[in-house]
Amino acid sequence: MFFSTSADFFATVRYVCRWLALSALLGALAGTASALFLLALDWATGTRVAHPWLLWGLPAAGFATGWVYHRFGQSVARGNNLLIDEIHDPKALVPKRMAPLVLVATVVTHLFRLDREHRRVLLMGGIAAGFSSVFGTPLAGAVFGLEVLAIGRVRYDALLTCVASAIVADVVCRAWGVHHTVYAIPFVPAVSATGLAATVVAGVAFGVVGRLFAFATHALTAWFRRVVRHAPLQPVLGGAIVAVAATVLNVPQYLGLGIPTIEAAFHGPLPAYDFAGKFAFTVVTLASGFKGGEVTPLFYIGATLGNALG
C-alpha cells in the first residue's frame, strides 16, 4: 500500500498537480523565449552571410556591447555563473534584468509561496526548459537541469519539474514554427574492444580540450583587462582581431554558429585543424567581452575534434 491514509494521498496529488502547473508555466515561457531567440539568431546569421562586409562592424558592435554592460550590466556580466550560484544558494541574488524568466520565476515564487528549496527546484526546471527548447533535446535538457548542481549527482526532488518543463518547452518552441537542426548519424559501429579503447582515448582528448578552453578563456580575459583598461574598448580590440584574422586567413567557417560544419563532420573528413581554428576564434570573442554564444561553438569544437580523431 503506497499511502497510509487518504490525507497522504490527497497531499501527494496536490503536490504533483502544483508542480505540474508550475512546470507547464515555466516550460511555456521558456519555449516562447527560446523561439524568439532562435528566430532572431537565424535572421542575424542569414543577414551576416548575405552581407560579408558586416564583419567589419564587429569592433563597433563590440564597443556598444561593452558600453552597455559597463554602464548598466556589471551585475549580470558573469552570465551563467550567476544562475549556478543562485541554484546553490537561493537568495534572489540574480538581477531581474538578466532575463525575463528570472523575473517570472521570482513572481511565481511569491505567488505560490515557494521556500528556498522549492525556488532551487524551480530554477533547475528553468534551466532544463531553456536547454531543451533551444536545442530541441528535452531528455538532455532534463538531465542537464538535474545535474547542474554537481555532475553525477542527481536531485531527484527536481525530477518531475525538470522533465515536465523540458517537454513543455520543447513542444511550445516547435509550436511557434521553430525547427532545430537534425544531425544524421550514418551508422553506429558494433561494440568491440578496439572501439571501446578509442572511445576512452577520445573522451580524454575531449576533456583536455574542454579544460584548455576554460583556461584559455580566463587567461585571455585577464590579458585583455591588463592591456585595455577601459572595459568598453576590450571588445573593440577583440572584434578587430576577429575581423582581420577571418579576412586574412579566409576562414568564414570559423564565424557564427558553424552548424554546416557540424553537419559535415558526420559525413566525411574535415581539415584536422578545424577544431583549433574555432577554438581560437571563440576564445578571443568571449575573452574580449562579447557575451553568450559559446555552447554551439563548443559543439563545433567537439564535432570537428571527433572528426579529426576518427
C-alpha positions, 0 to 999 in steps of 0.5 A: 500500500503506497499511502497510509491514509487518504490525507497522504494521498490527497497531499501527494496529488496536490503536490504533483498537480502544483508542480505540474502547473508550475512546470507547464508555466515555466516550460511555456515561457521558456519555449516562447523565449527560446523561439524568439531567440532562435528566430532572431539568431537565424535572421542575424546569421542569414543577414551576416552571410548575405552581407560579408562586409558586416564583419567589419562592424564587429569592433563597433558592435563590440564597443556598444556591447561593452558600453552597455554592460559597463554602464548598466550590466556589471551585475549580470556580466558573469552570465551563467555563473550567476544562475549556478550560484543562485541554484546553490544558494537561493537568495534572489541574488540574480538581477531581474534584468538578466532575463525575463524568466528570472523575473517570472520565476521570482513572481511565481515564487511569491505567488505560490509561496515557494521556500528556498528549496522549492525556488532551487527546484524551480530554477533547475526546471528553468534551466532544463526548459531553456536547454531543451527548447533551444536545442530541441533535446528535452531528455538532455535538457532534463538531465542537464537541469538535474545535474547542474548542481554537481555532475553525477549527482542527481536531485531527484526532488527536481525530477518531475519539474525538470522533465515536465518543463523540458517537454513543455518547452520543447513542444511550445518552441516547435509550436511557434514554427521553430525547427532545430537542426537534425544531425544524421548519424550514418551508422553506429559501429558494433561494440568491440574492444578496439572501439571501446579503447578509442572511445576512452582515448577520445573522451580524454582528448575531449576533456583536455580540450574542454579544460584548455578552453576554460583556461584559455578563456580566463587567461585571455580575459585577464590579458585583455583587462591588463592591456585595455583598461577601459572595459568598453574598448576590450571588445573593440580590440577583440572584434578587430582581431576577429575581423582581420584574422577571418579576412586574412586567413579566409576562414568564414567557417570559423564565424557564427554558429558553424552548424554546416560544419557540424553537419559535415563532420558526420559525413566525411573528413574535415581539415584536422585543424578545424577544431583549433581554428574555432577554438581560437576564434571563440576564445578571443570573442568571449575573452574580449567581452562579447557575451553568450554564444559559446555552447554551439561553438563548443559543439563545433569544437567537439564535432570537428575534434571527433572528426579529426580523431576518427 
